[in-house]
Amino acid sequence: MELTYKYRIYPTKQQVSDIRNICGATRFLYNKMLEDRTQHYREKRQWKRLNSKPFIELYPFLAQTDPGALTWTVNRLNRAYQHFFFVEKTEMDRYRPESIAKNKIDKKYALLDTDLVSYPQYKRKKETKESYSTELKDVDVQNKRILLPVLGRVKIAYHRQVPGDAQLLDCTILKAKSGKYFVLLRLKLPETPKVDPQKALGMVFVPGGTIGVRSDGEAVCMRRQTPQQTKRMKQAYKTLRRRTYGSQRYEEQREYLASLYEKRANQRRDDLHKAARQITNAADALYLQKPDVRKRAAQLKAARDRARVWDESWYTLFSYVRYKAELEGKYFWGVPENFPTYHFCSACGTFNREPEREKWVCPSCGLQMNDAVNAAMNLQHMAEKYIRELKELEQKKK
């Protein structure tokens, strides 16, 4: 599996200047290739192959920057085009099967009619968040300084060791909106052998004060934004509006406001990681309801309720639990949102077509409990059934 390790770095003034130059060069090359390919298609109705050599020869300053960053720029633009035009045959039928059949469009060059992808956009020069990816052979850290291409030795907060058996794929230098610099190392880790499952756990996501409910009855809660944080952000935003756009004081206030938002996001992410760790440690086989945020938000009428659903971070927690379980060799399944977990009784298995909200009352055995806990227990029973089948299969092999 692939993981990304994020470290904060503290570059010098010269290194900051080099980072800005590399970001500017990659942005310039990206926009030039995008403009050239778009214009070539409009004139000849053919897609031109992406090639950075003519632009490097035409603009000498590109040859003086990091060659690995330029290579990744070409790959990034090519990947953006692939996401927009090229899809698998099985995926094509999900979008525009009627129009493709009617106009006899070649599936290889079909235009997707979906909001998930869009045509590649030009990169803005005045973007407050900048980054570039480059090639890195190995992680060389000495005296709390990491060796990066072109930049040389950069001071780093090396808070966790990179596994020795991990394969380094690439690294990304990131400048956040708050003005902080980070290095992101994308690693490929070897597969972890599966553990012997003993305990099962189910979980469903619910809107409201809790983000989810486990089958053992425990609720997964998250910290909300405190009134002090909200007040501080509002005051910082009012101060920012009084500043002159583009001035030095405007940039300082903008970075301060971005740091407040970044702190709140880090707190939220830390809570999600801790909740995912507790869920992963609780069992060996995990059945989680895969959240469909769009469907849940569409069912609500009030705009405030829809905003709360979007702010629950359901899918983020779902992805955290998934990768932590895979990293430890545990079993994980995401049950679809439309699976009728809320319609079965966890005690006798009776199916109820129209159950009551927030309270489960079984028409057969008379069981009364919270509907979310009942649904989570149904997922736990599915996991326990899988554990039994898995052990029976192992016994037959022996």
HUPEDA-V79853 format. One record per backbone hydrogen bond with DSSP energy under -1.0 kcal/mol. CO is the residue of the C=O (numbers start at 1). NH is the residue of the N-H. E is the energy in kcal/mol with one decimal. If there is no record, write none. Layout:
BEGIN
CO,NH,E ; CO,NH,E
END
This chain:
BEGIN
1,189,-3.3 ; 3,187,-3.6 ; 5,185,-2.9 ; 7,183,-2.8 ; 8,157,-2.7 ; 12,16,-2.6 ; 13,17,-2.0 ; 14,18,-2.0 ; 15,19,-2.4 ; 16,20,-2.2 ; 17,21,-2.1 ; 18,22,-2.4 ; 19,23,-2.5 ; 20,24,-2.4 ; 21,25,-2.3 ; 22,26,-2.6 ; 23,27,-2.2 ; 24,28,-2.3 ; 25,29,-2.5 ; 26,30,-2.3 ; 27,31,-2.4 ; 28,32,-2.2 ; 29,33,-2.4 ; 30,34,-2.1 ; 31,35,-2.6 ; 32,36,-2.5 ; 33,37,-2.3 ; 34,38,-2.1 ; 35,39,-2.4 ; 36,40,-2.1 ; 37,41,-1.9 ; 38,42,-1.9 ; 39,43,-1.7 ; 40,44,-2.5 ; 41,45,-2.0 ; 52,56,-2.1 ; 53,57,-2.3 ; 54,58,-1.7 ; 55,59,-2.5 ; 59,62,-1.6 ; 60,63,-1.0 ; 62,65,-1.1 ; 66,70,-1.4 ; 67,71,-2.0 ; 68,72,-2.0 ; 69,73,-1.5 ; 70,74,-1.8 ; 71,75,-2.0 ; 72,76,-2.2 ; 73,77,-2.1 ; 74,78,-2.3 ; 75,79,-2.3 ; 76,80,-1.9 ; 77,81,-1.9 ; 78,82,-2.1 ; 79,83,-2.2 ; 80,84,-1.1 ; 81,85,-2.8 ; 88,92,-1.8 ; 91,94,-1.4 ; 92,95,-1.5 ; 96,100,-1.8 ; 97,101,-1.9 ; 98,102,-2.3 ; 99,103,-2.4 ; 100,105,-1.5 ; 106,109,-1.6 ; 130,175,-3.5 ; 132,173,-2.6 ; 134,171,-1.9 ; 140,147,-2.0 ; 144,156,-2.2 ; 145,142,-2.7 ; 146,154,-2.6 ; 148,152,-2.2 ; 149,151,-2.3 ; 152,148,-2.4 ; 154,146,-2.7 ; 155,10,-2.7 ; 156,158,-1.3 ; 157,159,-1.9 ; 163,166,-1.2 ; 167,188,-2.4 ; 170,186,-2.4 ; 171,134,-2.5 ; 172,184,-2.8 ; 173,132,-1.6 ; 174,182,-2.8 ; 175,130,-1.4 ; 176,179,-1.7 ; 180,176,-2.8 ; 181,9,-2.2 ; 182,174,-2.9 ; 183,7,-2.5 ; 184,172,-2.3 ; 185,5,-2.7 ; 186,169,-2.8 ; 187,3,-2.3 ; 188,167,-2.4 ; 199,284,-2.2 ; 199,285,-1.7 ; 201,287,-2.5 ; 202,215,-2.2 ; 203,289,-2.1 ; 204,213,-2.6 ; 212,220,-2.8 ; 213,204,-2.1 ; 214,217,-1.5 ; 218,214,-2.8 ; 220,211,-2.7 ; 220,212,-1.1 ; 226,230,-2.1 ; 227,231,-2.5 ; 228,232,-2.3 ; 229,233,-2.2 ; 230,234,-2.2 ; 231,235,-2.3 ; 232,236,-2.1 ; 233,237,-2.2 ; 234,238,-2.3 ; 235,239,-2.1 ; 236,240,-1.9 ; 237,241,-1.8 ; 244,247,-2.0 ; 247,251,-1.8 ; 248,252,-2.2 ; 249,253,-2.2 ; 250,254,-2.4 ; 251,255,-2.4 ; 252,256,-1.7 ; 253,257,-2.4 ; 254,258,-2.5 ; 255,259,-2.1 ; 256,260,-1.6 ; 257,261,-1.9 ; 258,262,-2.4 ; 259,263,-2.2 ; 260,264,-1.9 ; 261,265,-2.3 ; 262,266,-2.4 ; 263,267,-2.2 ; 264,268,-2.2 ; 265,269,-2.6 ; 266,270,-2.4 ; 267,271,-2.2 ; 268,272,-2.1 ; 269,273,-2.2 ; 270,274,-2.2 ; 271,275,-2.5 ; 272,276,-2.6 ; 273,277,-2.2 ; 274,278,-2.1 ; 275,279,-2.1 ; 276,280,-2.4 ; 277,281,-2.3 ; 284,331,-2.3 ; 285,201,-2.0 ; 286,333,-1.9 ; 287,203,-1.7 ; 288,335,-2.7 ; 292,296,-2.1 ; 293,297,-2.6 ; 294,298,-2.1 ; 295,299,-1.1 ; 297,300,-1.0 ; 302,306,-1.9 ; 303,307,-2.1 ; 304,308,-1.8 ; 305,309,-1.8 ; 306,310,-2.0 ; 307,311,-1.3 ; 309,312,-1.2 ; 313,317,-1.7 ; 314,318,-2.4 ; 315,319,-2.5 ; 316,320,-2.1 ; 317,321,-2.4 ; 318,322,-1.9 ; 319,323,-2.4 ; 320,324,-2.0 ; 321,325,-2.1 ; 322,326,-2.3 ; 323,327,-1.9 ; 324,328,-1.2 ; 325,330,-2.8 ; 329,195,-2.2 ; 331,286,-2.7 ; 333,288,-2.5 ; 335,290,-3.7 ; 336,339,-1.3 ; 339,341,-2.6 ; 343,352,-3.2 ; 345,349,-1.2 ; 350,345,-1.5 ; 360,369,-1.7 ; 367,362,-2.2 ; 369,360,-3.8 ; 370,374,-2.2 ; 371,375,-2.1 ; 372,376,-2.4 ; 373,377,-2.2 ; 374,378,-1.6 ; 375,379,-1.7 ; 376,380,-1.9 ; 377,381,-2.3 ; 378,382,-1.6 ; 379,383,-1.9 ; 380,384,-2.6 ; 381,385,-2.2 ; 382,386,-1.8 ; 383,387,-2.1 ; 384,388,-2.1 ; 385,389,-2.3 ; 386,390,-2.5 ; 387,391,-2.3 ; 388,392,-2.3 ; 389,393,-2.0 ; 390,394,-1.7 ; 391,395,-2.1 ; 392,396,-1.8 ; 393,397,-1.6 ; 394,398,-1.7
END
